[in-house]
């Protein structure tokens, strides 16, 4: 039940934050491997990107990749948060009755790796679909998928089962770093809010406050890995399924840093916060509340 509740919580958050994921993906691919000022800027900031995508691709363009997004959130976060809930309920993350920062970080990272590997094929498809746009505002490589099932089938036919896990070398560090930052800060922040007695112990505001604190840490820690992950997943590949721009995580990281500077790794930071921030707050809030509800019903 922990896995189901965790997946349902993540899907609830995804319905609200998917348009922000589309904006974030486009901004991270804009000016790929080009120095500042040498490329046309289609998306000046988060709000301009929202307006541009809505105007050119229509409102449906802002919900591109929703189906794989929901599937990814259910399975990846179901496994990730479900695993963490089991570890938490076993008492592992506590030392002398207090939350241990080292243990929550380790538990969050392990749970994240498991979830990232399982959800990688659907995340690959989600990235392809969200980067697809009308040619006048297109950024990054443009795939021609007609939907989630079509994309999964096409990739499998061209590159086999291993082709579906292309880019997972970036997904593992991305999710493990993000998961470790998210879950450790959420548990610690929740304990801090309770200790300060800002809200009643069982109030929904405790989880909401802890989620808001956690989201800031997650975005700062995760954005460079998120940029690399988006680019590895979206890059064009040859007949053998090998990337034509990057050889792997380290190659993408160093090329981006060399060509675009440190800010290249933080492209779409505003979009990342607007997307990851609410998603972190909502998913952790839904997760905490659903678990409490389940405990009451049981």
C-alpha positions in Angstrom: 0.0 0.0 0.0 3.0 2.3 0.6 3.9 2.0 -3.1 0.3 2.7 -4.3 -0.1 5.7 -2.0 3.3 7.1 -3.0 2.5 6.7 -6.7 -1.0 8.3 -6.3 0.5 11.3 -4.5 3.1 11.9 -7.3 0.4 11.6 -10.0 -1.7 14.2 -8.2 1.2 16.6 -8.2 2.1 15.9 -11.9 -1.4 17.0 -13.1 -0.6 20.5 -11.8 3.1 20.7 -12.7 3.3 19.1 -16.1 3.1 22.4 -18.0 6.0 23.7 -16.0 7.9 20.5 -17.0 7.3 21.3 -20.6 8.7 24.9 -20.1 11.7 23.6 -18.1 12.6 21.0 -20.8 12.5 23.6 -23.6 14.6 26.1 -21.7 17.2 23.5 -20.8 17.5 22.5 -24.5 17.6 26.1 -25.8 21.1 27.1 -27.0 22.5 23.6 -26.5 26.3 23.6 -26.8 26.3 27.2 -28.1 27.9 30.2 -26.4 25.7 32.9 -25.0 24.5 35.4 -27.6 25.2 33.1 -30.6 21.7 31.6 -30.8 18.2 32.8 -31.2 16.3 33.0 -27.9 12.7 31.7 -28.2 12.1 31.6 -24.5 13.3 34.6 -22.5 12.0 33.4 -19.1 9.5 31.1 -17.6 6.5 33.4 -18.2 7.5 34.3 -21.7 8.0 30.5 -22.4 4.5 29.8 -21.1 3.0 32.5 -23.3 5.0 31.5 -26.4 4.2 27.8 -26.2 0.5 28.5 -25.5 0.3 30.9 -28.4 2.2 28.8 -31.0 1.4 25.2 -29.9 -1.9 25.9 -28.2 -2.9 25.0 -24.7 -2.5 21.3 -25.4 1.2 22.1 -26.1 1.6 22.9 -22.4 0.4 19.4 -21.5 2.6 17.5 -23.9 4.0 14.3 -22.4 1.3 14.1 -19.7 0.6 10.4 -20.2 4.2 9.2 -19.8 4.6 11.9 -17.1 1.8 10.3 -15.1 3.1 6.7 -15.7 6.7 7.8 -14.8 5.5 9.5 -11.6 3.4 6.6 -10.5 6.1 3.9 -11.0 9.2 6.0 -10.2 7.9 7.8 -7.2 5.8 4.8 -6.2 9.0 2.8 -5.9 11.1 5.7 -4.5 8.7 7.0 -1.9 7.3 3.5 -1.1 10.8 2.2 -0.5 11.6 5.2 1.7 8.4 4.7 3.7 9.4 1.1 4.4 12.9 2.1 5.4 11.4 4.9 7.6 8.9 2.7 9.3 11.6 0.1 10.1 13.3 2.8 12.2 16.5 2.9 10.2 16.6 6.7 9.7 16.4 7.4 13.4 19.3 7.5 15.9 18.4 7.8 19.5 14.8 8.7 18.6 15.9 11.6 16.3 16.1 11.8 12.5 19.7 11.1 11.3 20.7 13.4 8.4 23.3 10.8 7.1 20.8 7.9 7.3 18.0 9.8 5.6 20.3 11.0 2.8 21.6 7.4 2.2 18.0 6.0 2.4 16.7 8.7 0.0 19.6 8.1 -2.5 19.1 4.3 -2.5 15.3 4.7 -3.0 16.0 7.2 -5.8 18.3 4.9 -7.7 15.8 2.0 -7.7 13.0 4.4 -8.9 15.2 6.0 -11.6 16.2 2.7 -13.2 12.6 1.5 -13.3 11.2 4.7 -14.7 13.9 5.5 -17.2 12.2 4.3 -20.5 9.1 6.4 -19.8 11.2 9.4 -18.8 13.0 9.1 -22.2 9.7 9.2 -24.1 8.4 12.1 -21.9 11.4 14.2 -22.8 11.1 13.5 -26.5 7.4 14.4 -26.5 7.9 17.6 -24.4 10.6 18.9 -26.7 8.5 18.4 -29.8 7.1 21.7 -31.1 6.2 23.8 -34.1 9.4 24.5 -36.1 9.4 28.2 -35.5 10.0 27.7 -31.7 11.8 24.3 -31.8 14.8 23.7 -29.6 16.9 20.6 -29.3 16.6 17.5 -31.5 13.0 17.0 -32.8 11.6 13.5 -32.7 8.4 12.7 -34.5 6.6 10.5 -32.0 2.8 10.4 -32.2 2.3 9.4 -28.5 3.7 7.3 -25.6 3.0 3.9 -27.0 4.1 4.8 -30.5 7.4 6.2 -29.1 8.1 3.1 -26.9 7.4 0.8 -29.9 9.5 2.9 -32.3 12.5 3.0 -30.0 12.3 -0.7 -29.2 12.1 -1.6 -32.9 15.1 0.5 -33.8 17.4 0.0 -30.9 16.1 -3.0 -28.9 15.4 -3.3 -25.2 18.6 -1.5 -24.2 17.6 1.5 -26.4 14.7 2.1 -23.9 17.2 2.6 -21.1 19.4 5.1 -23.1 20.2 8.1 -20.9 19.7 6.2 -17.7 23.4 7.0 -16.8 22.2 10.5 -16.1 18.9 9.5 -14.5 20.5 7.6 -11.7 22.7 10.5 -10.4 19.8 13.0 -11.1 17.2 11.2 -9.1 19.6 9.9 -6.4 20.9 13.4 -5.7 17.4 14.9 -5.9 15.9 12.1 -3.8 18.6 12.3 -1.1 18.2 16.1 -0.9 14.4 15.9 -0.9 13.7 13.2 1.6 16.5 14.1 4.1 15.5 17.7 4.2 11.8 16.8 4.3 12.2 14.5 7.3 14.5 17.0 9.1 12.3 20.0 8.3 9.2 18.2 9.5 10.9 17.4 12.8 12.1 21.0 13.1 8.6 22.5 12.5 7.1 20.1 15.1 9.9 21.0 17.6 9.2 24.7 17.1 5.5 24.0 17.7 4.6 26.4 14.8 1.6 24.2 14.0 -0.2 21.3 15.8 1.7 18.1 15.4 -0.8 16.4 13.1 -1.7 19.5 11.1 -1.4 19.3 7.3 0.5 22.6 7.5 3.5 20.7 9.0 3.9 18.6 5.8 3.3 21.7 3.6 5.9 23.8 5.4 8.5 20.9 5.3 7.8 20.5 1.6 8.4 24.2 0.9 11.8 24.1 2.8 12.8 20.9 1.0 11.9 22.2 -2.5 14.6 25.0 -2.3 17.3 22.5 -1.5 16.2 20.0 -4.2 16.2 22.6 -7.0 19.7 23.9 -6.1 21.1 20.4 -5.9 19.3 18.8 -8.8 19.3 21.4 -11.6 22.7 20.7 -13.1 21.9 16.9 -13.2 18.5 17.7 -14.6 20.0 19.7 -17.5 22.4 16.9 -18.3 19.7 14.3 -18.1 17.3 16.2 -20.4 20.1 16.6 -23.0 21.2 13.0 -22.9 17.7 11.7 -23.3 16.9 14.1 -26.1 20.1 13.9 -28.2 19.9 12.3 -31.7 21.3 8.8 -32.0 23.0 6.8 -34.8 21.8 3.5 -36.2 23.5 1.7 -33.3 21.7 3.8 -30.8 24.8 5.7 -29.7 24.4 9.4 -29.0 25.7 11.8 -31.6 26.4 14.7 -29.2 27.4 13.1 -26.0 29.1 9.8 -25.0 27.6 9.8 -21.5 27.0 11.7 -18.3 30.5 13.0 -17.7 31.0 14.0 -21.4 27.7 16.0 -21.4 28.6 17.7 -18.1 32.0 18.8 -19.3 30.9 19.9 -22.8 28.1 22.0 -21.4 30.4 23.5 -18.8 33.1 24.3 -21.4 30.7 25.7 -24.1 28.1 27.4 -22.0 29.8 28.1 -18.6 28.5 27.3 -15.2 25.2 29.0 -16.0 24.7 26.5 -18.8 24.3 23.8 -16.1 21.7 26.0 -14.4 19.6 26.8 -17.5 16.0 27.0 -16.7 16.7 27.4 -13.0 13.5 29.5 -12.6 11.5 27.0 -14.5 13.0 24.2 -12.5 11.9 25.9 -9.2 8.4 26.7 -10.6 8.2 23.0 -11.6 10.1 21.1 -8.9 9.1 23.5 -6.1 5.3 22.9 -6.4 5.8 19.3 -7.4 8.0 18.6 -4.3 5.5 20.5 -2.0 2.4 18.8 -3.5 3.8 15.2 -3.8 5.3 15.2 -0.3 2.1 16.8 1.1 -0.2 14.3 -0.7 2.1 11.5 0.3 2.1 12.5 4.0 -1.7 13.1 4.1 -2.6 9.8 2.2 -0.4 7.8 4.6 -2.1 9.4 7.6 -5.5 8.7 6.1 -4.6 5.1 5.4 -3.4 4.7 9.0 -6.7 6.0 10.3 -8.8 3.8 8.0 -6.8 0.7 8.8 
